[in-house]
C-alpha cells in the first residue's frame, strides 16, 4: 500500500533533525517528522527539587514540559496560562518518564535537566516526535557538559526513540499522520531503546479489540522503523543536520 508522499505502510515519514536550532541552551533540536515540527530544548540547573535533598545516594533530576503553540493546528490552540490540561500533562509526564529511563541520575548529582518540547506545527505523532527529538537534544547537552568538565561521568545509558503504529483492517501503518490517525482501527505509541528494550506502550482499539499477535507484529514493526533513527539522533547530537 502506498500512502501520501509515496511511502509504504512500513516507512516513517521524512525525518529531519536540525541541531543548535536555538542558541541559549546547551542542547536544542528542531525535529521535523513529515509536517509535524517540534522544537526540543534542554536547560540545565545546578540544583535539585526539595524531594531529592538528603536522598542517598545523591542524584539529579530530569523533567519535561510540552506545549502546542497556538498556530500549530488548523484551529488556534489556546495558551495554557494558569494550569496545563490533561492531555498536555499526560504527554509531558510521558516524555519525562521515557528520558529518565535511559539516564542514570546518580551520575549527575545536584543537577536538573529540564526538557521543553514545543510543537510549532502538528500533523500527528507530536508525542513520539517530542521523545525522539528530546533524546537528541539531551545527548547534545550532556556531551557539552562532559567537555566542559561540569559532568565527570556520562549519565546516559541508552538511546530512546518513539513511533506510532496503527492498524487499518489487518494492515499495519507505521508513523501515522493526522488523517491516518483519525481513521485507524488501532493506534499504538511505542517507546523503545536502542538496545531493543521497551520503555512504554500506549495502545487503544478505536473500533475493535486487538490480539496478542497484533501486539507482537506492532513491536516488530516499531523496532524495524526505529533502528535507523538512533544513528540519526547521534549524528544530530554531534552537530550535524540529518535527514532520512
Residue pairs with C-beta under 8 A, 6 or more apart in sequence:
1 8
1 9
1 171
2 8
3 9
3 173
3 180
4 177
4 179
5 13
5 14
5 34
7 13
9 171
9 172
9 173
9 174
10 172
10 174
10 221
10 224
10 225
11 174
11 175
11 225
12 33
12 163
12 174
12 175
12 225
12 229
12 244
13 33
13 34
13 35
13 36
13 125
13 175
13 177
14 32
14 33
14 34
14 243
14 244
15 31
15 32
15 33
15 229
15 232
15 243
15 244
16 30
16 31
16 32
16 241
16 242
16 243
16 244
17 29
17 30
17 31
17 32
17 133
17 136
17 232
17 233
17 235
17 236
17 241
17 242
17 243
18 29
18 30
18 31
18 32
18 236
18 241
19 28
19 29
19 136
19 137
19 140
19 236
19 237
19 238
19 239
19 240
19 241
20 28
20 140
20 239
21 28
21 29
21 30
21 39
22 28
22 39
22 41
25 41
25 42
25 43
25 44
25 141
26 42
26 43
26 44
26 140
26 141
26 144
26 145
27 41
27 42
27 136
27 137
27 138
27 139
27 140
27 141
27 142
27 144
27 237
28 39
28 40
28 41
28 42
28 137
28 140
29 39
29 40
29 41
29 133
29 134
29 136
29 137
29 140
29 236
30 37
30 38
30 39
30 40
30 133
31 37
31 38
31 40
31 129
31 130
31 132
31 133
31 136
33 125
33 128
33 129
33 132
33 175
34 123
34 124
34 125
34 175
34 177
35 121
35 123
35 177
36 119
36 121
36 122
36 123
36 124
36 125
36 126
36 129
36 177
37 119
37 120
37 121
38 117
38 118
38 119
38 120
38 126
38 129
38 130
38 133
39 116
39 117
39 118
39 120
40 115
40 116
40 117
40 118
40 130
40 133
40 134
40 136
40 137
41 115
41 116
41 118
41 137
42 113
42 114
42 115
42 116
42 134
42 137
42 138
42 140
42 141
43 113
43 114
43 116
44 111
44 112
44 113
44 114
44 141
44 145
45 111
45 112
45 114
46 110
46 111
47 110
47 111
47 112
48 59
48 60
48 61
48 109
48 110
48 111
48 112
49 61
49 112
52 59
52 60
52 61
57 106
57 109
58 106
58 109
58 110
59 105
59 106
59 108
59 109
60 105
60 106
60 107
60 108
60 109
60 110
60 111
60 112
60 113
60 155
61 105
61 111
61 112
61 113
62 96
62 99
62 100
62 103
62 105
62 112
62 113
62 114
62 115
62 138
63 96
63 112
63 113
63 114
63 115
64 92
64 93
64 95
64 96
64 99
64 114
64 115
64 116
64 117
64 134
65 92
65 114
65 115
65 116
65 117
66 88
66 91
66 92
66 95
66 116
66 117
66 118
66 119
66 127
66 130
67 80
67 84
67 88
67 117
67 118
67 119
68 77
68 88
68 118
68 119
68 122
68 126
69 77
69 118
69 119
69 120
70 76
70 77
70 78
70 79
71 120
72 119
72 120
72 121
72 122
73 122
80 88
84 92
91 126
91 127
91 130
92 117
94 127
94 131
94 191
94 200
94 202
95 115
95 117
95 127
95 130
95 131
95 134
96 115
97 199
97 200
98 131
98 160
98 162
98 191
98 199
98 200
99 113
99 115
99 131
99 134
99 135
99 138
99 160
101 160
101 193
101 199
102 135
102 156
102 157
102 158
102 159
102 160
102 193
102 199
103 113
103 138
103 155
103 156
103 157
104 155
104 156
104 157
105 155
106 155
107 151
107 153
107 154
107 155
108 151
108 153
108 155
111 151
113 138
113 141
115 134
115 137
115 138
117 130
117 133
117 134
119 126
119 130
122 178
123 177
123 178
124 164
124 176
124 177
124 178
124 179
124 180
124 181
125 163
125 164
125 175
125 176
125 177
125 181
127 162
127 189
128 162
128 163
128 164
128 175
128 189
128 191
129 162
131 160
131 161
131 162
131 191
132 161
132 162
132 229
132 233
135 159
135 160
135 161
135 233
136 233
136 234
136 236
136 237
137 237
138 156
139 156
139 159
139 233
139 234
139 237
140 236
140 237
140 239
142 151
142 154
142 155
142 156
143 237
143 238
145 151
146 152
146 154
158 193
158 194
158 195
158 197
159 193
159 194
159 230
159 233
159 234
160 191
160 192
160 193
160 194
160 199
161 191
161 192
161 194
161 226
161 229
161 230
161 233
162 189
162 190
162 191
162 192
162 200
162 226
163 174
163 175
163 189
163 190
163 192
163 222
163 225
163 226
163 229
164 174
164 175
164 176
164 181
164 187
164 188
164 189
164 190
165 172
165 173
165 174
165 175
165 176
165 187
165 188
165 189
165 190
165 218
165 221
165 222
166 172
166 173
166 176
166 180
166 181
166 184
166 185
166 186
166 187
166 188
167 173
167 184
167 185
167 186
167 210
167 214
167 218
168 180
168 183
168 184
168 185
169 185
172 217
172 218
172 221
173 180
173 184
174 221
174 222
174 225
175 225
176 184
176 187
181 187
184 206
185 205
185 206
185 207
185 208
186 203
186 204
186 205
186 206
186 210
186 214
187 203
187 204
187 206
188 201
188 202
188 203
188 204
188 215
188 218
189 200
189 201
189 202
189 203
190 198
190 200
190 201
190 218
190 219
190 222
190 226
191 198
191 199
191 200
191 201
192 198
192 199
192 222
192 223
192 226
193 199
194 227
194 230
196 223
198 219
201 215
203 210
203 215
203 218
228 244
229 244
232 242
232 243
232 244
235 242
236 242
